[in-house]
Amino acid sequence: MKTNKAEELLTIINQDIELDISNEEKGYLETAKNQLIKKEYLPKITSQLRTSLTPIAMRKELSKPLSDLYLKLVSQEFQSRGFGGGLGVIFGQI
C-alpha cells in the first residue's frame, strides 16, 4: 500500500518522539505532529520543522536519533513535486 508523504512523516515523527531526544526537539516534533494531524499544508510543516532543527544541527547538538529525519528534511524528500515548490526560492532572492 502506498502512503503519502504526510503519513510517512507522521509515522517517522511518532517513532522519533519516543526516542532519547531533548525536550526542545520533542517540542518541535509535537508541533509538527499536531499540524500533520490537522492536515495543514505539508511544505509549510516541513519548512518550519527544518528551520527549527537547523540551528541545533549547526551547533552539532542534534540528537543522533533525529539525524535521519533531519537529512530527509534538508534533502526535501517530503517536498511536493507539484506547483509552488520553487516559488520560495524565487521570492527569497528578490
C-alpha positions as CSV (number, residue, x, y, z in Angstrom):
1,M,0.0,0.0,0.0
2,K,1.4,3.4,-1.0
3,T,1.4,6.0,1.7
4,N,1.5,9.7,1.1
5,K,4.4,12.0,2.3
6,A,2.3,13.4,5.2
7,E,1.5,10.0,6.5
8,E,5.1,8.9,6.1
9,L,6.4,12.0,8.0
10,L,3.8,11.5,10.8
11,T,5.0,7.9,11.2
12,I,8.6,9.0,11.5
13,I,7.7,11.7,14.0
14,N,5.6,9.3,16.1
15,Q,8.6,7.0,16.3
16,D,11.2,9.7,17.0
17,I,9.2,11.4,19.7
18,E,9.6,8.2,21.8
19,L,13.4,8.2,21.5
20,D,16.0,9.8,23.7
21,I,15.9,13.4,22.3
22,S,16.0,16.8,24.0
23,N,12.8,18.5,25.3
24,E,13.4,21.2,22.7
25,E,13.4,18.7,19.9
26,K,10.4,16.9,21.3
27,G,8.5,20.2,21.3
28,Y,9.3,20.8,17.6
29,L,8.2,17.3,16.8
30,E,5.0,17.6,18.8
31,T,4.1,20.9,16.9
32,A,4.7,19.2,13.5
33,K,2.7,16.2,14.6
34,N,-0.3,18.3,15.6
35,Q,-0.1,20.2,12.3
36,L,0.0,16.9,10.4
37,I,-3.0,15.6,12.3
38,K,-4.9,18.8,11.4
39,K,-3.9,18.1,7.8
40,E,-2.1,21.5,7.4
41,Y,0.0,22.3,4.3
42,L,2.9,19.8,4.3
43,P,5.6,22.1,2.7
44,K,4.9,24.6,5.5
45,I,5.2,22.0,8.2
46,T,8.4,20.6,6.8
47,S,9.9,24.1,6.3
48,Q,9.1,25.1,9.9
49,L,10.5,21.8,11.3
50,R,13.7,22.2,9.2
51,T,14.0,25.8,10.3
52,S,13.6,24.8,13.9
53,L,16.1,22.0,13.8
54,T,18.8,23.6,11.7
55,P,20.3,25.8,14.4
56,I,20.5,22.8,16.7
57,A,22.2,20.8,13.9
58,M,24.6,23.6,13.1
59,R,25.7,23.7,16.8
60,K,26.2,19.9,16.5
61,E,23.7,19.4,19.3
62,L,21.1,17.5,17.2
63,S,20.2,14.2,18.9
64,K,21.6,11.3,16.9
65,P,18.1,9.6,16.6
66,L,16.9,12.7,14.6
67,S,19.7,12.7,12.1
68,D,17.8,10.6,9.5
69,L,14.7,12.8,9.8
70,Y,16.8,16.0,9.5
71,L,18.6,14.7,6.4
72,K,15.2,13.9,4.8
73,L,14.0,17.4,5.6
74,V,17.0,19.2,4.2
75,S,17.0,16.9,1.1
76,Q,13.4,18.0,0.6
77,E,12.3,14.3,0.4
78,F,8.9,15.5,1.8
79,Q,8.6,18.3,-0.7
80,S,5.7,18.1,-3.1
81,R,6.7,17.8,-6.7
82,G,3.6,19.9,-7.7
83,F,3.2,23.6,-8.2
84,G,4.9,26.0,-5.8
85,G,7.9,24.0,-4.9
86,G,10.4,26.6,-6.2
87,L,8.4,29.8,-5.5
88,G,10.1,30.3,-2.1
89,V,13.5,30.2,-3.8
90,I,12.5,32.7,-6.4
91,F,11.0,35.2,-4.0
92,G,13.8,34.7,-1.5
93,Q,16.3,36.0,-4.0
94,I,14.4,39.3,-4.6
